[in-house]
Amino acid sequence: MEGRIIERPFGPFERMLALRYLGAKREHGGLAFISVVSVIGITLGVWALILTMSIMNGFRLELISKIIGFEPHAFIDTRGLPQVQTDSIIEQIRMRPGVISVEPMLEGTALASAPAFNRSDGVQVRGVRPEDLRANKLITQSIASASAAQAEGKPKHRCSAIGRGPTGSGSLDRFGDEGAQSRDIVVGDAFAYALGVGVGDKVSLTQSNGARTIVGTAPRTVTYTVSAVFHVGNERYDRYIAFLPIEAGKRLFGQDEGYPILGVRISDPDSAETFVNELMRDQLPYAQSWINRNGTYVTALVVERNVMRLILFIVVVITALNIITGVLMLVKNKTRDVAILRTIGSTRAGVVRIFMMAGTFLGMAGVGTGVALGVLSALFIADIQHFLEGLLGFCLFPPDIYQLDALPAKLEWAEVGGVGGAAFLVTLVMSIIPSMWAARLNPVEALRFE
């Protein structure tokens, strides 16, 4: 009967011994201090891995949401096509399933200067239809919310950088009302701050393709009035993009008819690559998705995420190595017990299972605590950040620098499960190694000096 109890794999007898060894005091041959340190190390490693991955997921989500909210999801090159053919392509695309809107636009670079402040800087000018700009919620909401906050006299965030201008102001209500004669321009807040301008100030745009003279092509300079300042939270857009009504933009760049680019917004931005491939198969002009257009950013995020995941997982493996030392010391202290178990009929496999469970319980404690701390930290990251800022008296994450009010974090439960499972497997492997050494103990030699 006793033999059968001992030999039952992972049965009550083996679990009882493993838990008893874990609970024994140091003077009774129990766990050493290094085993406790290993649990703490695994906890911190898993915690850091989950929290870091969640924060990187949050940053990726913020960046991608800004890109697909600010820009169209597909770009079709219609340069050189007559207006009639361009209009026909617009109607064909609008009839496709999943298409939200088709936005004619043009792009060009110009030198922007503020005569009143003697400042100048390069800028990418986008000509868009006024109704398309007003339909862009990312831009209109930033202008409306900032204007409302200024009207109510709300103070700036206590962590805002000193000297930064307003994050948004003005209105798009009359943007482009005068068509090709319009002198309205909409700029980002970082661009406005660099030039020292605000709503109502003058900005001159100079581009090289002006009138042809006997000495060459003369630059064309047109002065516009800032009608609105937007803030989308991405320095690339807030600093280097300015909007003109498309007819005014065609006049600035000397374009007579047609539209150089058609921007298409679809209901599922993640399927932009498939949508573009379908357009190319239908013999439409060259098209490019937002993923290809912003490939550098997307690729950098993926590489950074994978490298960080690998580094932190290596940290978890290194901390889990302490379990080998802890279980080895436990085996050394329990040599007499191992000899007795072997004498009364326990097999080597049974000894392996007992000490493997002891080490695995240590790993489960570390992994479980680390997962719990990581999930809670990711869910309440903003509250934790604001608490630490109040406690320490300075800003850990200035919103004017990072363009975010708090650290973004997004939990992916599949990733959490993968981290917990991988960490558990590592601790399991680390527990098997010393357990196999315990099974090779000779009971006669172990009891000789007892």
WOJO-V388444 format. One record per backbone hydrogen bond with DSSP energy under -1.0 kcal/mol. CO is the residue of the C=O (numbers start at 0). NH is the residue of the N-H. If there is no record, write none. Layout:
BEGIN
co=CO nh=NH
co=CO nh=NH
END
This chain:
BEGIN
co=0 nh=4
co=1 nh=5
co=2 nh=6
co=7 nh=10
co=10 nh=14
co=11 nh=15
co=12 nh=16
co=13 nh=17
co=14 nh=18
co=15 nh=19
co=16 nh=20
co=17 nh=21
co=18 nh=22
co=19 nh=23
co=24 nh=27
co=24 nh=29
co=25 nh=28
co=31 nh=34
co=32 nh=36
co=33 nh=37
co=34 nh=38
co=35 nh=39
co=36 nh=40
co=37 nh=41
co=38 nh=42
co=39 nh=43
co=40 nh=44
co=41 nh=45
co=42 nh=46
co=43 nh=47
co=44 nh=48
co=45 nh=49
co=46 nh=50
co=47 nh=51
co=48 nh=52
co=49 nh=53
co=50 nh=54
co=51 nh=55
co=52 nh=56
co=53 nh=57
co=53 nh=409
co=54 nh=58
co=55 nh=59
co=56 nh=60
co=57 nh=61
co=58 nh=62
co=59 nh=63
co=60 nh=64
co=61 nh=65
co=62 nh=66
co=63 nh=67
co=64 nh=68
co=65 nh=69
co=66 nh=70
co=72 nh=289
co=73 nh=263
co=74 nh=287
co=75 nh=261
co=77 nh=80
co=81 nh=85
co=82 nh=86
co=83 nh=87
co=84 nh=88
co=85 nh=89
co=86 nh=90
co=87 nh=91
co=88 nh=92
co=89 nh=93
co=90 nh=94
co=92 nh=95
co=95 nh=98
co=97 nh=266
co=100 nh=264
co=102 nh=262
co=104 nh=260
co=105 nh=126
co=107 nh=124
co=109 nh=122
co=110 nh=205
co=111 nh=120
co=112 nh=203
co=113 nh=116
co=113 nh=117
co=113 nh=118
co=118 nh=113
co=120 nh=111
co=122 nh=109
co=123 nh=241
co=124 nh=107
co=125 nh=243
co=126 nh=105
co=127 nh=245
co=128 nh=132
co=129 nh=133
co=130 nh=134
co=134 nh=136
co=135 nh=139
co=136 nh=140
co=138 nh=142
co=139 nh=143
co=140 nh=144
co=141 nh=145
co=142 nh=146
co=143 nh=147
co=144 nh=148
co=145 nh=149
co=146 nh=150
co=147 nh=151
co=148 nh=153
co=156 nh=159
co=160 nh=163
co=168 nh=228
co=171 nh=174
co=173 nh=176
co=175 nh=178
co=177 nh=180
co=178 nh=181
co=182 nh=224
co=184 nh=226
co=185 nh=242
co=186 nh=229
co=187 nh=191
co=188 nh=192
co=189 nh=193
co=190 nh=194
co=191 nh=195
co=191 nh=196
co=197 nh=200
co=200 nh=225
co=202 nh=223
co=203 nh=112
co=204 nh=221
co=205 nh=110
co=206 nh=219
co=207 nh=209
co=210 nh=217
co=212 nh=215
co=215 nh=212
co=219 nh=206
co=221 nh=204
co=223 nh=202
co=224 nh=184
co=225 nh=199
co=226 nh=170
co=227 nh=186
co=228 nh=168
co=229 nh=188
co=233 nh=236
co=233 nh=237
co=234 nh=238
co=236 nh=240
co=237 nh=190
co=239 nh=123
co=241 nh=125
co=242 nh=185
co=243 nh=127
co=244 nh=248
co=245 nh=249
co=246 nh=250
co=247 nh=251
co=248 nh=252
co=249 nh=254
co=259 nh=77
co=260 nh=104
co=261 nh=75
co=262 nh=102
co=263 nh=72
co=263 nh=73
co=264 nh=99
co=264 nh=100
co=267 nh=270
co=268 nh=271
co=270 nh=274
co=271 nh=275
co=272 nh=276
co=273 nh=277
co=274 nh=278
co=275 nh=279
co=276 nh=280
co=277 nh=281
co=278 nh=283
co=279 nh=282
co=285 nh=76
co=287 nh=74
co=288 nh=292
co=289 nh=293
co=291 nh=294
co=293 nh=297
co=294 nh=298
co=295 nh=299
co=296 nh=300
co=297 nh=301
co=298 nh=302
co=299 nh=303
co=300 nh=304
co=301 nh=305
co=302 nh=306
co=303 nh=307
co=304 nh=308
co=305 nh=309
co=306 nh=310
co=307 nh=311
co=308 nh=312
co=309 nh=313
co=310 nh=314
co=311 nh=315
co=312 nh=316
co=313 nh=317
co=314 nh=318
co=315 nh=319
co=316 nh=320
co=318 nh=321
co=319 nh=322
co=320 nh=324
co=321 nh=325
co=322 nh=326
co=323 nh=327
co=324 nh=328
co=325 nh=329
co=326 nh=330
co=327 nh=331
co=328 nh=332
co=329 nh=333
co=331 nh=334
co=333 nh=337
co=334 nh=338
co=335 nh=339
co=336 nh=340
co=337 nh=341
co=338 nh=342
co=339 nh=343
co=340 nh=345
co=346 nh=350
co=347 nh=351
co=348 nh=352
co=349 nh=353
co=350 nh=354
co=351 nh=355
co=352 nh=356
co=353 nh=357
co=354 nh=358
co=355 nh=359
co=356 nh=360
co=357 nh=361
co=358 nh=362
co=359 nh=363
co=360 nh=364
co=361 nh=365
co=362 nh=366
co=363 nh=367
co=364 nh=368
co=365 nh=369
co=366 nh=370
co=367 nh=371
co=368 nh=372
co=369 nh=373
co=370 nh=374
co=371 nh=375
co=372 nh=376
co=373 nh=377
co=374 nh=378
co=375 nh=379
co=379 nh=383
co=380 nh=384
co=381 nh=385
co=382 nh=386
co=383 nh=387
co=384 nh=388
co=385 nh=389
co=386 nh=390
co=387 nh=391
co=388 nh=392
co=397 nh=401
co=398 nh=402
co=411 nh=415
co=412 nh=416
co=413 nh=417
co=414 nh=418
co=415 nh=419
co=416 nh=420
co=417 nh=421
co=418 nh=422
co=419 nh=423
co=420 nh=424
co=421 nh=425
co=422 nh=426
co=423 nh=427
co=424 nh=428
co=425 nh=429
co=426 nh=430
co=427 nh=431
co=428 nh=432
co=430 nh=434
co=431 nh=435
co=432 nh=436
co=433 nh=437
co=434 nh=438
co=437 nh=440
co=441 nh=445
co=442 nh=446
co=446 nh=449
END
